[in-house]
Amino acid sequence: MAPIPTPPADPQDAPDAYVGLDVAGAERLARERGWSTVRSLPPGAMVTMEFRSGRLNFEVSDGTVQRCWKG
């Protein structure tokens, strides 16, 4: 049986640092810091629960990041 590959490590970045930023600036900053996928969602959006290494999620209201989490 083949070994299970180890996913790459997430960037050493604090998700709370994005809260309060405008969404365009937050997305640009996240990509500069090494996040491979950046996802912006409206408040209360239905999302799947799978964890994806390298993904950063933003909950955005009125163009501002209200909440941020990995995966």
For each residue, the residues with C-beta under 8 A, 3 or more apart:
1:
2:
3:
4:
5:
6:
7: 53 54
8: 53 54
9: 53
10: 13 35 53 54 70
11: 33 34 35
12:
13: 10 17 30 33 34 35 56
14: 17
15: 18 19 56 68 69 70
16: 19 68
17: 13 14
18: 15 21 26 29 30 56 58 65 68
19: 15 16 65 66 67 68
20: 64 65
21: 18 25 26 29 64 65
22: 25 26 63 64 65
23: 26 27 40 58 60 63 64 65
24: 27 28
25: 21 22 28 29
26: 18 21 22 23 29 30 58 65 68
27: 23 24 30 31 38 40 58
28: 24 25 31 32
29: 18 21 25 26 32 33
30: 13 18 26 27 33 35 38 56
31: 27 28 34 35 38
32: 28 29
33: 11 13 29 30
34: 11 13 31
35: 10 11 13 30 31 38 54 55 56
36: 54 55
37: 52 54 55 56
38: 27 30 31 35 55 56 58
39: 55 56 57 58
40: 23 27 58 60
41: 45 47 57 58 59 60
42: 45 59 60 61
43: 59 60 61 66
44:
45: 41 42 59
46:
47: 41 57
48:
49:
50:
51: 71
52: 37 55 71
53: 7 8 9 10 71
54: 7 8 10 35 36 37
55: 35 36 37 38 39 52 70 71
56: 13 15 18 30 35 37 38 39 68 69 70
57: 39 41 47 68 69 70 71
58: 18 23 26 27 38 39 40 41 65 67 68
59: 41 42 43 45 65 66 67 68
60: 23 40 41 42 43 63 64 65 66
61: 42 43 64 66
62:
63: 22 23 60
64: 20 21 22 23 60 61
65: 18 19 20 21 22 23 26 58 59 60 68
66: 19 43 59 60 61
67: 19 58 59
68: 15 16 18 19 26 56 57 58 59 65
69: 15 56 57
70: 10 15 55 56 57
71: 51 52 53 55 57
